[in-house]
């Protein structure tokens, strides 16, 4: 007799045990569709006394979205779960609207989670999403990271995101809901063939493709990706981290295969800049060519300078100058500065005041000194704390060596 897969809720709870077993509180992102509604019910039952909160993002992209968010609110509160609707206030429809909406969704949910002391947010992606994403990306000629399966967890936008339903199919979840007479909402955009994902979804059905097999293929690619990340971690063990910049061993870098070198540069640039996403693949390949030729190059706000012994990655001075001024101490997504007085702000030191800051005595190269944080009162330089200690101003990097190791291993 064929093996009957266990109740999907059993598999989701097992994933939650593994991924969030020690979490004191969790957030659940719920759109109102069958997947996220099932996740809300399963997470509520699994949590067993832990704080669970629910949020719905209303992008305002179609009529009826506000009413749908209100319906989710009613369903969540009927389960005793606090619910918040997060509105996206977009300023323009220019550019890739769907990509901007996805980013906005994560940023809104992250801010909500941080306000409510929620260390984790659950997302309702399923095996079907794995299969659809693999086929969507396959036509774009991506690297192995693009074809690999979605990870069960990911850190981005200051929040950890969990996907505990990746081994469950969409149809299973809807059957589970029907057996319990639990309602959900059907998003009309799921029938709009102007969207790539909808066309791919219908193609999978029309061709009779096995969603489980496609998801398994994505998982196999994910295992290969993890092996490459492990290799990259070994190649990065000699990296030197100090004063907001990173130096990779030239020997370890040069002896590594091209894909490992690419991963090291991506992780290094993200560590320096704090970017949520890696640079575009073509710009990374251009940077690798420059490094091989021994030329310095900029990449997404990072300055890369190869030498005989090492590859130095630091903040690009021009990018630092574009960073908004800060009156609260956290600046350029890189530094925390304590001890600011009223009327003072943090901005890049810049090249014009290097002499005034006596940068040569700091031991930093000129460009790194220019990109370093400075405390200003109006146009007057008060301190350059990375270059010279100040009696009342302290400076701390927002990322350390452990963060770099995590970025090397990141998916």
VOPAGU-2260 file (C-alpha; in pm, 1 decimal, decimal comma):
REM VOPAGU-2260
SITE   aa  ch    i         X         Y         Z
SITE  UNK   A    0       0,0       0,0       0,0
SITE  UNK   A    1     123,4     350,9     -74,3
SITE  UNK   A    2     256,2     544,3     221,5
SITE  UNK   A    3      16,1     813,8     340,0
SITE  UNK   A    4     202,7    1135,8     425,6
SITE  UNK   A    5     144,4    1246,8     783,9
SITE  UNK   A    6     -97,0    1524,4     870,8
SITE  UNK   A    7      58,7    1846,3     732,9
SITE  UNK   A    8      16,6    2010,6    1073,6
SITE  UNK   A    9     240,5    1740,5    1224,3
SITE  UNK   A   10     518,5    1829,5     977,9
SITE  UNK   A   11     475,2    2202,3    1037,3
SITE  UNK   A   12     487,0    2156,7    1415,4
SITE  UNK   A   13     801,7    1944,2    1381,1
SITE  UNK   A   14     961,7    2223,5    1177,7
SITE  UNK   A   15     857,6    2478,4    1439,6
SITE  UNK   A   16    1009,2    2261,8    1713,6
SITE  UNK   A   17    1337,1    2257,0    1522,6
SITE  UNK   A   18    1342,5    2620,8    1414,9
SITE  UNK   A   19    1170,4    2805,3    1698,9
SITE  UNK   A   20    1158,5    2567,0    1991,8
SITE  UNK   A   21    1327,0    2808,9    2231,8
SITE  UNK   A   22    1160,1    3129,3    2107,2
SITE  UNK   A   23     957,0    3308,3    2376,2
SITE  UNK   A   24     742,9    3486,4    2116,5
SITE  UNK   A   25     670,6    3466,7    1745,0
SITE  UNK   A   26     505,0    3678,6    1479,8
SITE  UNK   A   27     301,1    3533,7    1194,1
SITE  UNK   A   28     259,9    3709,9     859,4
SITE  UNK   A   29     -94,0    3636,5     738,1
SITE  UNK   A   30    -231,1    3755,6     405,4
SITE  UNK   A   31    -559,7    3567,6     437,5
SITE  UNK   A   32    -480,1    3301,6     178,1
SITE  UNK   A   33    -507,1    2933,4     260,9
SITE  UNK   A   34    -136,2    2886,2     329,9
SITE  UNK   A   35     -99,0    3166,4     582,6
SITE  UNK   A   36    -436,9    3097,9     748,6
SITE  UNK   A   37    -331,3    2737,1     805,3
SITE  UNK   A   38       1,2    2859,9     943,0
SITE  UNK   A   39    -177,7    3093,1    1184,8
SITE  UNK   A   40    -392,5    2811,0    1324,5
SITE  UNK   A   41    -107,0    2562,8    1349,6
SITE  UNK   A   42     127,0    2816,8    1510,6
SITE  UNK   A   43    -138,8    2920,6    1764,3
SITE  UNK   A   44    -188,7    2556,8    1872,8
SITE  UNK   A   45     185,1    2483,5    1873,3
SITE  UNK   A   46     286,0    2789,8    2076,3
SITE  UNK   A   47     131,5    2655,3    2399,4
SITE  UNK   A   48     132,6    2971,9    2607,4
SITE  UNK   A   49     400,9    3163,9    2418,4
SITE  UNK   A   50     319,5    3506,6    2281,2
SITE  UNK   A   51     190,7    3489,0    1924,1
SITE  UNK   A   52     103,1    3801,2    1724,6
SITE  UNK   A   53     -30,4    3834,5    1370,2
SITE  UNK   A   54      23,0    4103,8    1108,0
SITE  UNK   A   55    -119,3    4163,8     761,5
SITE  UNK   A   56      45,5    4394,6     509,3
SITE  UNK   A   57    -199,7    4594,0     297,4
SITE  UNK   A   58      -9,1    4709,0      -9,3
SITE  UNK   A   59    -311,6    4896,1    -141,4
SITE  UNK   A   60    -249,4    4758,1    -489,7
SITE  UNK   A   61    -603,7    4642,5    -559,6
SITE  UNK   A   62    -960,5    4707,3    -454,3
SITE  UNK   A   63   -1074,8    4503,8    -160,0
SITE  UNK   A   64    -737,0    4466,0      10,5
SITE  UNK   A   65    -847,4    4674,7     310,1
SITE  UNK   A   66   -1158,2    4459,0     357,1
SITE  UNK   A   67    -945,1    4144,7     337,0
SITE  UNK   A   68    -713,7    4277,7     608,6
SITE  UNK   A   69   -1019,6    4344,5     827,9
SITE  UNK   A   70   -1136,2    3987,4     774,3
SITE  UNK   A   71    -794,9    3853,4     879,9
SITE  UNK   A   72    -822,3    4075,7    1186,9
SITE  UNK   A   73   -1154,7    3914,9    1278,6
SITE  UNK   A   74   -1018,4    3562,3    1229,3
SITE  UNK   A   75    -702,2    3631,7    1430,2
SITE  UNK   A   76    -882,3    3794,4    1720,5
SITE  UNK   A   77   -1131,8    3506,8    1729,2
SITE  UNK   A   78    -831,6    3285,3    1807,7
SITE  UNK   A   79    -718,0    3522,8    2080,7
SITE  UNK   A   80    -425,8    3652,7    1872,1
SITE  UNK   A   81    -343,7    4026,0    1857,7
SITE  UNK   A   82    -351,3    4147,4    1496,9
SITE  UNK   A   83    -210,3    4453,7    1321,9
SITE  UNK   A   84    -266,3    4580,2     967,6
SITE  UNK   A   85      45,6    4740,9     820,4
SITE  UNK   A   86     -15,4    4989,8     539,6
SITE  UNK   A   87     236,3    5050,0     261,3
SITE  UNK   A   88     252,6    5419,8     178,2
SITE  UNK   A   89     421,6    5407,8    -162,1
SITE  UNK   A   90     536,8    5734,3    -315,1
SITE  UNK   A   91     561,8    5622,4    -677,3
SITE  UNK   A   92     468,3    5331,8    -903,8
SITE  UNK   A   93     792,8    5364,7   -1099,3
SITE  UNK   A   94    1033,5    5072,6   -1129,6
SITE  UNK   A   95     960,5    4708,2   -1052,6
SITE  UNK   A   96     644,0    4749,3    -848,0
SITE  UNK   A   97     620,4    4386,0    -740,1
SITE  UNK   A   98     981,6    4377,3    -620,0
SITE  UNK   A   99     930,5    4702,5    -428,8
SITE  UNK   A  100     612,4    4562,5    -274,5
SITE  UNK   A  101     798,6    4250,7    -155,8
SITE  UNK   A  102    1070,1    4464,1       1,4
SITE  UNK   A  103     813,1    4692,2     161,8
SITE  UNK   A  104     631,0    4391,3     306,1
SITE  UNK   A  105     946,2    4264,1     478,2
SITE  UNK   A  106    1044,2    4608,2     605,4
SITE  UNK   A  107     698,9    4673,8     748,3
SITE  UNK   A  108     684,9    4331,1     912,0
SITE  UNK   A  109    1036,5    4370,1    1051,7
SITE  UNK   A  110     956,2    4706,6    1208,0
SITE  UNK   A  111     636,2    4560,4    1355,3
SITE  UNK   A  112     829,2    4263,0    1498,1
SITE  UNK   A  113    1091,6    4487,4    1655,7
SITE  UNK   A  114     827,0    4712,9    1811,9
SITE  UNK   A  115     666,4    4409,4    1973,2
SITE  UNK   A  116     984,0    4223,9    2077,8
SITE  UNK   A  117     919,4    3936,5    1837,6
SITE  UNK   A  118    1252,0    3766,8    1753,0
SITE  UNK   A  119    1100,3    3555,4    1473,9
SITE  UNK   A  120     840,5    3601,8    1201,4
SITE  UNK   A  121     681,1    3301,1    1030,0
SITE  UNK   A  122     611,2    3306,9     656,3
SITE  UNK   A  123     370,0    3074,8     477,8
SITE  UNK   A  124     580,3    2953,0     183,8
SITE  UNK   A  125     511,5    2593,3      77,4
SITE  UNK   A  126     658,9    2323,5    -144,8
SITE  UNK   A  127     455,8    2473,2    -431,4
SITE  UNK   A  128     637,1    2805,0    -384,4
SITE  UNK   A  129     966,9    2613,8    -400,1
SITE  UNK   A  130     870,7    2450,6    -729,2
SITE  UNK   A  131     735,4    2769,7    -884,2
SITE  UNK   A  132    1039,3    2972,3    -781,1
SITE  UNK   A  133    1277,5    2715,0    -931,4
SITE  UNK   A  134    1105,7    2727,4   -1270,9
SITE  UNK   A  135    1068,3    3106,5   -1266,9
SITE  UNK   A  136    1436,7    3157,2   -1196,9
SITE  UNK   A  137    1555,1    2886,4   -1435,8
SITE  UNK   A  138    1457,2    3101,0   -1733,6
SITE  UNK   A  139    1670,0    3391,5   -1608,4
SITE  UNK   A  140    2002,1    3206,7   -1614,4
SITE  UNK   A  141    2085,0    3249,7   -1245,1
SITE  UNK   A  142    2374,8    3105,8   -1049,2
SITE  UNK   A  143    2338,7    2823,4    -801,6
SITE  UNK   A  144    2206,9    3053,4    -529,1
SITE  UNK   A  145    1918,2    3159,7    -751,3
SITE  UNK   A  146    1820,1    2800,0    -827,2
SITE  UNK   A  147    1860,1    2669,3    -473,6
SITE  UNK   A  148    1560,9    2612,0    -254,5
SITE  UNK   A  149    1434,7    2877,9     -19,5
SITE  UNK   A  150    1593,5    2832,5     321,0
SITE  UNK   A  151    1391,8    2739,4     626,6
SITE  UNK   A  152    1537,2    3046,0     798,9
SITE  UNK   A  153    1690,8    3370,7     686,6
SITE  UNK   A  154    1814,1    3688,3     854,9
SITE  UNK   A  155    1723,8    4009,8     673,4
SITE  UNK   A  156    1601,6    4361,0     756,6
SITE  UNK   A  157    1698,9    4307,5    1119,8
SITE  UNK   A  158    1464,9    4009,6    1167,7
SITE  UNK   A  159    1486,6    3631,8    1145,9
SITE  UNK   A  160    1231,0    3485,3     903,4
SITE  UNK   A  161    1116,3    3124,2     931,0
SITE  UNK   A  162     947,1    2909,9     667,1
SITE  UNK   A  163     818,1    2603,0     850,0
SITE  UNK   A  164     590,6    2478,1     568,0
SITE  UNK   A  165     840,1    2414,2     287,1
SITE  UNK   A  166     778,6    2037,1     296,4
SITE  UNK   A  167     399,9    2074,9     275,1
SITE  UNK   A  168     197,1    2120,0     -43,5
SITE  UNK   A  169     -66,2    2387,5     -91,4
SITE  UNK   A  170    -338,9    2132,7    -166,3
SITE  UNK   A  171    -268,1    1947,3     160,0
SITE  UNK   A  172    -314,4    2264,8     359,4
SITE  UNK   A  173    -646,1    2344,5     192,0
SITE  UNK   A  174    -770,7    1993,1     259,8
SITE  UNK   A  175    -663,3    2036,6     622,4
SITE  UNK   A  176    -861,0    2362,8     643,4
SITE  UNK   A  177   -1171,6    2211,5     480,8
SITE  UNK   A  178   -1175,0    1920,7     726,0
SITE  UNK   A  179   -1188,4    2175,4    1008,2
SITE  UNK   A  180   -1436,1    2409,3     834,2
SITE  UNK   A  181   -1180,7    2692,0     847,6
SITE  UNK   A  182   -1234,1    2964,1     587,5
SITE  UNK   A  183    -970,3    3150,7     390,1
SITE  UNK   A  184    -955,5    3418,2     120,9
SITE  UNK   A  185    -877,8    3362,4    -246,2
SITE  UNK   A  186    -662,9    3641,1    -388,6
SITE  UNK   A  187    -798,8    3730,7    -736,3
SITE  UNK   A  188    -445,5    3821,5    -848,8
SITE  UNK   A  189    -365,1    3447,3    -831,9
SITE  UNK   A  190    -556,0    3416,3   -1160,8
SITE  UNK   A  191    -387,9    3715,6   -1327,2
SITE  UNK   A  192    -157,7    3580,7   -1598,0
SITE  UNK   A  193      26,2    3910,3   -1617,6
SITE  UNK   A  194     230,2    3773,5   -1327,4
SITE  UNK   A  195     511,3    3526,6   -1397,1
SITE  UNK   A  196     428,5    3315,3   -1094,1
SITE  UNK   A  197      68,2    3265,6   -1205,2
SITE  UNK   A  198     178,0    3155,1   -1554,0
SITE  UNK   A  199     431,1    2914,0   -1403,9
SITE  UNK   A  200     170,6    2777,1   -1161,1
SITE  UNK   A  201     -72,0    2707,3   -1445,1
SITE  UNK   A  202     203,4    2553,8   -1657,3
SITE  UNK   A  203     288,6    2312,1   -1375,8
SITE  UNK   A  204     -74,7    2205,2   -1360,2
SITE  UNK   A  205    -115,2    2182,6   -1738,5
SITE  UNK   A  206     197,2    1970,1   -1780,4
SITE  UNK   A  207     124,1    1753,3   -1480,0
SITE  UNK   A  208     461,8    1823,6   -1324,2
SITE  UNK   A  209     532,6    1675,3    -983,4
SITE  UNK   A  210     556,1    1960,9    -733,2
SITE  UNK   A  211     729,8    1737,2    -480,3
SITE  UNK   A  212     995,7    1636,0    -732,5
SITE  UNK   A  213    1058,2    1998,4    -833,7
SITE  UNK   A  214    1086,8    2103,6    -471,1
SITE  UNK   A  215    1323,5    1811,5    -409,6
SITE  UNK   A  216    1541,6    1927,4    -700,1
SITE  UNK   A  217    1556,6    2275,3    -547,9
SITE  UNK   A  218    1656,1    2115,5    -216,2
SITE  UNK   A  219    1938,3    1922,5    -384,8
SITE  UNK   A  220    2069,2    2246,2    -535,0
SITE  UNK   A  221    2038,3    2399,3    -189,8
SITE  UNK   A  222    2261,2    2126,6     -49,1
SITE  UNK   A  223    2523,1    2208,4    -313,5
SITE  UNK   A  224    2491,8    2576,1    -220,8
SITE  UNK   A  225    2550,5    2490,9     144,7
SITE  UNK   A  226    2864,4    2296,8      53,2
SITE  UNK   A  227    2997,5    2598,3    -135,2
SITE  UNK   A  228    2919,5    2821,6     161,1
SITE  UNK   A  229    3116,3    2584,4     385,2
SITE  UNK   A  230    3413,9    2597,7     146,4
SITE  UNK   A  231    3392,2    2978,6     140,1
SITE  UNK   A  232    3389,7    2983,9     520,1
SITE  UNK   A  233    3712,2    2783,4     528,2
SITE  UNK   A  234    3868,3    3017,4     271,7
SITE  UNK   A  235    3775,7    3318,8     486,4
SITE  UNK   A  236    3926,1    3196,6     814,0
SITE  UNK   A  237    4237,7    3415,2     771,5
SITE  UNK   A  238    4036,5    3736,5     723,6
SITE  UNK   A  239    4145,2    4029,9     938,7
SITE  UNK   A  240    3868,8    4256,8    1071,3
SITE  UNK   A  241    3946,8    4588,7    1233,9
SITE  UNK   A  242    3811,5    4943,8    1248,3
SITE  UNK   A  243    3524,9    4887,2    1009,2
SITE  UNK   A  244    3719,1    4722,2     731,0
SITE  UNK   A  245    3812,9    4370,7     632,6
SITE  UNK   A  246    4126,9    4222,7     474,4
SITE  UNK   A  247    4109,2    3886,8     298,4
SITE  UNK   A  248    4419,7    3670,9     265,5
SITE  UNK   A  249    4542,0    3711,3     -92,6
SITE  UNK   A  250    4680,1    3357,6     -96,6
SITE  UNK   A  251    4359,2    3195,4      29,0
SITE  UNK   A  252    4154,0    3409,6    -209,6
SITE  UNK   A  253    4368,5    3339,8    -515,8
SITE  UNK   A  254    4381,2    2963,6    -450,5
SITE  UNK   A  255    4002,1    2936,9    -430,6
SITE  UNK   A  256    3777,5    2860,1    -730,8
SITE  UNK   A  257    3595,0    3147,7    -898,4
SITE  UNK   A  258    3263,5    3076,8    -726,7
SITE  UNK   A  259    3426,7    3082,6    -383,3
SITE  UNK   A  260    3601,9    3411,6    -463,9
SITE  UNK   A  261    3265,9    3552,4    -570,1
SITE  UNK   A  262    3107,7    3447,8    -242,3
SITE  UNK   A  263    3389,8    3600,3     -39,4
SITE  UNK   A  264    3358,6    3935,3    -215,7
SITE  UNK   A  265    2978,8    3937,9    -177,8
SITE  UNK   A  266    3000,4    3863,1     195,2
SITE  UNK   A  267    3278,8    4118,1     244,4
SITE  UNK   A  268    3090,2    4397,6      69,3
SITE  UNK   A  269    2769,5    4322,6     257,9
SITE  UNK   A  270    2961,6    4318,2     585,9
SITE  UNK   A  271    3112,7    4659,8     511,4
SITE  UNK   A  272    2795,2    4826,7     386,5
SITE  UNK   A  273    2525,3    4638,7     577,3
SITE  UNK   A  274    2328,8    4585,4     255,5
SITE  UNK   A  275    2035,0    4345,2     273,0
SITE  UNK   A  276    2099,5    4210,0     -76,2
SITE  UNK   A  277    2417,7    4115,6    -267,1
SITE  UNK   A  278    2543,1    4322,8    -560,5
SITE  UNK   A  279    2430,0    4223,9    -909,6
SITE  UNK   A  280    2615,0    3928,0   -1056,2
SITE  UNK   A  281    2761,0    4118,6   -1352,8
SITE  UNK   A  282    2905,5    4389,8   -1127,8
SITE  UNK   A  283    3059,4    4122,2    -905,0
SITE  UNK   A  284    3226,7    3956,0   -1204,8
SITE  UNK   A  285    3363,2    4294,4   -1314,1
SITE  UNK   A  286    3505,6    4346,9    -966,0
SITE  UNK   A  287    3668,5    4002,1    -967,9
SITE  UNK   A  288    3836,8    4081,9   -1299,2
SITE  UNK   A  289    3973,6    4404,8   -1152,7
SITE  UNK   A  290    4102,1    4222,0    -843,4
SITE  UNK   A  291    4275,6    3959,2   -1058,2
SITE  UNK   A  292    4446,1    4241,3   -1249,0
SITE  UNK   A  293    4555,8    4403,9    -923,5
SITE  UNK   A  294    4334,6    4710,5    -971,2
SITE  UNK   A  295    4120,2    4876,2    -708,7
SITE  UNK   A  296    3748,1    4885,6    -776,3
SITE  UNK   A  297    3425,0    4999,0    -612,0
SITE  UNK   A  298    3129,0    4767,3    -567,8
SITE  UNK   A  299    2792,2    4880,1    -427,9
SITE  UNK   A  300    2941,6    5129,7    -185,2
SITE  UNK   A  301    3249,3    4926,6     -93,7
SITE  UNK   A  302    3605,8    5005,9    -198,5
SITE  UNK   A  303    3816,7    4699,8    -283,7
SITE  UNK   A  304    4196,1    4736,0    -296,1
SITE  UNK   A  305    4409,3    4430,9    -378,2
SITE  UNK   A  306    4775,4    4408,0    -281,0
SITE  UNK   A  307    5037,2    4134,6    -283,7
SITE  UNK   A  308    4937,2    4010,7      62,5
SITE  UNK   A  309    4570,3    4092,3     100,7
SITE  UNK   A  310    4249,3    4230,8     -41,5
SITE  UNK   A  311    4123,0    4523,6     160,9
SITE  UNK   A  312    3748,9    4594,5     157,4
SITE  UNK   A  313    3632,0    4919,2     318,6
SITE  UNK   A  314    3359,4    5179,3     281,1
SITE  UNK   A  315    3377,0    5390,3     -33,3
SITE  UNK   A  316    3423,9    5757,3      72,1
SITE  UNK   A  317    3167,2    5889,3    -177,7
SITE  UNK   A  318    2906,3    5643,4     -47,8
SITE  UNK   A  319    2980,9    5745,4     310,6
SITE  UNK   A  320    2929,8    6110,1     219,9
SITE  UNK   A  321    2585,3    6023,8      80,0
SITE  UNK   A  322    2479,8    5855,8     404,4
SITE  UNK   A  323    2214,7    6061,2     588,0
SITE  UNK   A  324    2325,2    6256,2     893,2
SITE  UNK   A  325    2233,3    6097,9    1224,8
SITE  UNK   A  326    2143,7    6268,2    1552,3
SITE  UNK   A  327    2078,0    5940,4    1731,9
SITE  UNK   A  328    2422,3    5782,2    1708,6
SITE  UNK   A  329    2362,3    5498,9    1457,7
SITE  UNK   A  330    2516,0    5605,7    1128,6
SITE  UNK   A  331    2560,7    5466,3     777,0
SITE  UNK   A  332    2435,6    5124,6     890,1
SITE  UNK   A  333    2792,1    5069,2    1016,7
SITE  UNK   A  334    2859,3    5253,8    1341,6
SITE  UNK   A  335    2707,9    5327,6    1679,8
SITE  UNK   A  336    2833,1    5652,3    1836,7
SITE  UNK   A  337    2750,7    5730,0    2199,1
SITE  UNK   A  338    2792,0    6060,0    2381,1
SITE  UNK   A  339    2638,8    6304,2    2133,9
SITE  UNK   A  340    2531,0    6636,2    2282,8
SITE  UNK   A  341    2224,1    6833,7    2181,5
SITE  UNK   A  342    2275,1    6995,2    1839,9
SITE  UNK   A  343    2541,6    6747,8    1729,8
SITE  UNK   A  344    2513,5    6497,9    1446,1
SITE  UNK   A  345    2718,5    6224,9    1282,2
SITE  UNK   A  346    2827,0    6241,2     918,4
SITE  UNK   A  347    3127,4    6131,6     713,3
SITE  UNK   A  348    3455,6    6303,2     790,1
SITE  UNK   A  349    3518,4    6361,3     418,0
SITE  UNK   A  350    3842,8    6466,9     252,5
SITE  UNK   A  351    3818,1    6840,0     321,9
SITE  UNK   A  352    3878,8    6805,1     697,3
SITE  UNK   A  353    4131,1    6519,2     697,4
SITE  UNK   A  354    4417,3    6747,6     793,2
SITE  UNK   A  355    4216,5    6901,0    1075,6
SITE  UNK   A  356    4148,1    6549,8    1209,1
SITE  UNK   A  357    4519,8    6456,1    1187,7
SITE  UNK   A  358    4434,2    6142,0     995,9
SITE  UNK   A  359    4794,5    6037,6     926,4
SITE  UNK   A  360    4847,1    5969,9    1295,4
SITE  UNK   A  361    4555,4    5724,8    1297,6
SITE  UNK   A  362    4728,5    5468,2    1077,5
SITE  UNK   A  363    4425,6    5447,5     848,7
SITE  UNK   A  364    4460,4    5492,1     472,8
SITE  UNK   A  365    4330,6    5822,5     340,9
SITE  UNK   A  366    4011,3    5682,8     188,4
SITE  UNK   A  367    3917,3    5489,3     501,7
SITE  UNK   A  368    3974,6    5798,4     714,1
SITE  UNK   A  369    3755,1    6007,1     482,8
SITE  UNK   A  370    3475,9    5748,1     503,5
SITE  UNK   A  371    3492,7    5729,1     883,4
SITE  UNK   A  372    3225,4    5884,6    1109,1
SITE  UNK   A  373    3273,8    6231,7    1248,2
SITE  UNK   A  374    3076,3    6426,4    1505,3
SITE  UNK   A  375    2972,2    6773,3    1389,5
SITE  UNK   A  376    2801,1    7071,3    1545,1
SITE  UNK   A  377    2677,3    7266,5    1247,0
SITE  UNK   A  378    2983,0    7294,2    1021,0
SITE  UNK   A  379    3229,3    7257,3    1307,8
SITE  UNK   A  380    3415,9    6928,4    1348,7
SITE  UNK   A  381    3387,8    6809,9    1710,0
SITE  UNK   A  382    3547,2    6465,2    1691,8
SITE  UNK   A  383    3665,8    6192,1    1457,4
SITE  UNK   A  384    3639,6    5906,2    1708,3
SITE  UNK   A  385    3769,4    5629,6    1481,3
SITE  UNK   A  386    4088,1    5829,9    1418,4
SITE  UNK   A  387    4149,6    5973,0    1763,9
SITE  UNK   A  388    3993,2    5884,5    2101,2
SITE  UNK   A  389    3759,2    6144,1    2248,0
SITE  UNK   A  390    3699,8    6177,2    2624,4
SITE  UNK   A  391    3318,9    6174,7    2603,5
SITE  UNK   A  392    3239,5    6008,2    2269,8
SITE  UNK   A  393    3248,7    5630,9    2216,0
SITE  UNK   A  394    3230,0    5444,1    1886,6
SITE  UNK   A  395    3133,5    5081,5    1820,9
SITE  UNK   A  396    3100,3    4887,3    1493,4
SITE  UNK   A  397    2756,4    4739,7    1427,0
SITE  UNK   A  398    2909,6    4416,4    1289,1
SITE  UNK   A  399    3193,7    4199,7    1409,7
SITE  UNK   A  400    3385,6    3892,6    1293,4
SITE  UNK   A  401    3095,9    3660,4    1385,9
SITE  UNK   A  402    2864,7    3862,7    1160,8
SITE  UNK   A  403    3109,2    3822,3     872,0
SITE  UNK   A  404    3118,0    3446,0     920,3
SITE  UNK   A  405    2738,0    3439,7     913,9
SITE  UNK   A  406    2732,5    3642,2     592,8
SITE  UNK   A  407    2977,5    3402,7     429,2
SITE  UNK   A  408    2736,6    3120,7     513,8
SITE  UNK   A  409    2424,0    3323,2     428,9
SITE  UNK   A  410    2182,7    3215,0     157,6
